Amino acid sequence: MKTLLQPSRQSDEVILTTAPVPTPSHPQDVLVRVHATCPCAGELLWAKNFPESAPEDKVLVPCQDLSGTVVKAPADGSFNFAPGDRVYCRIEFSRAGAARDYTLARASELAKIPSNLNWVDAAAVPLSALTAWQALFVQGTLDAAGIKGDAAARERNGAIRVLITGAGGGIGTWAVQLAALAGAKGVVAVCGGDKADAVRKLGATEVVDYRQTSVEEWAVADPSARECQLVVDMVGGKTLTGCWTAVSQGGTIISVNTPPDMAKPAKLEKKVSQSLFFIVEPLGSNLAQIGELIEAGKLRPTVDSVWEFGDFKKAFARVESGHAKGKIVIKVSDEA
């Protein structure tokens, strides 16, 4: 089979080569024919910078997200997957990724693709949607029951203003949609001005163009009206530092980029109930919940661009540019 491979964890070089089809060896292993996959910003440096996350025996195949078809599932049928099923998932980073014709996913990571998604759109879902879901509803203070109309949950959510940085990116676009669906009091989207219309259509009630105004400047202009009870950060750096000004006393800051306390201004005395950095869990159960909302037409993925397998270097360059408006997708098979 054809595969992308990172020859050395000390370099971000990726080559196109061939390798044998992987063989299931774990009770939950599911062999999947990959149709499309997505690179992630910075992933080619993770094995070097975070060696504990990538065992020495890991085959360094990049791109952990996939959409594809089940070829071989656990024989006992206990995981409800069978050959021919259309599936998508995020593969745990400790194992080989999906930038190859066939890969192994764990049954606990998989969910069935909503009928209204094609292979490309489906591949754009797992990492971004799972991260947004867990940031808001698992680690954050919004109640997911509000999405289904639970009155008590919507009342609680209705007291929470949410600020989302990187709102026009892969994770941010999902976070905006989910926060709006859950009934948040307001959804403040921090992004470039060129993405303002798009995030408003996804549910943002206010847009902060970081190129014109920093989060800190925006917050101090009207502190009482603009404070947010929940901040979800994708960006880190000065933007995350500014989020400390925007978050309310006793509020919550969640970041998938940097531990928030590392960015807290030295002289700021504000106390929050929680400041947390987390790494997404590739849970098929969460992905199935997201899939129900996609099936119902309440959520949709945002795809920036689609690349042929042989153009993988251009796809990775687009990811690393930081200017993508949604996910970058690489087509692995002709079906995509």
C-alpha positions, 0 to 999 in steps of 0.5 A: 500500500502507499503511505506517508512516512516521517523517516525521523522524529528529529525532522519534520520531513515526510516522504511518500513510500510503500509498506505492507498492509497493517495486521490487527493485533489488539482486541479492539483493532479495526482495519480501515480502508482510508478514503480521506485524512487531515494533517494537524498543525505542528504534528510533525514535531510532536514525536520530537517535542513530546517523546512520551506521547510517541513510543519508540516503536511507533511507525511515524505515519502522520495524520490521525483523522480519517474517514473510510470503510471497515475492512475487518472488525473484531470477530465477536461483533461486540463493538457494532462495526462490520465490514463495509461500514462507513466510519470516521475517527481520531486515532490516538497519537501513540499509534500510526496515523491514517495517511496510508491506504489502510490503517488500524483504528480502535473500536472505541475511537470509531463512529459511523459517518452521518449519511449526509457527509461525503468522505472529505467532509467526514474526515474534517470532523473528528479532531476539531469537533471532538476538541470543541465538544470536550472543551465546552461540555466536558472540561468547560461549564456549558451543559450539552443537554441544552443542545437537545432543548433541556430547559434547565440546561438551557437556563444554566447555559443562558447565563454564560458568555463564551469567548472563543479564540481562533474561532475561524479555524478548524476547532473554533468553527465547531466551538462557535456552532456548539456553544450557540446550539447549547444556548449560551448567553453570547458567543464572542468569536476572535478571528481575522476580519476576513472570517467574520461573516462566516463565524456569524453564520455559525452562531457568533453574536460578536466578532473581535478582529484580532488584527485590529483589536487585541482581546485585552483592548476589547475587554477593557473598553467595557469590562462589565458588558464584555466579561465572559464566564467561559473562555476557550482558547486555541491560540496561546501567546498574547491572545491567551494573556488577553483572555485573562482580562476578558474572563470573569471573576470566578470564570473558566479558561480552557486552552488546547494550546498552552496551560493558561497559568503560563500566560497569566499577567504577573500583576493580575489578581483575578481568580478563576474557578478553573484554568486548564490545558487539555489534550483531546480524548479520541472517543467514538461515543462523543463523535457519535453524539456529534454525528447525530447533530450533523445528521439532523443538519444542526452542525456542519464541518468547514473545509478550507481546501482538498488536496490529492495524496501526491500533493501532501507537502502543499497540504502540510504547508497550508496547515502550517500557514495558520491562515486556513479557514477550516480543515485541510483534507488529503484525499487518500483513495479515488473514492474521495 
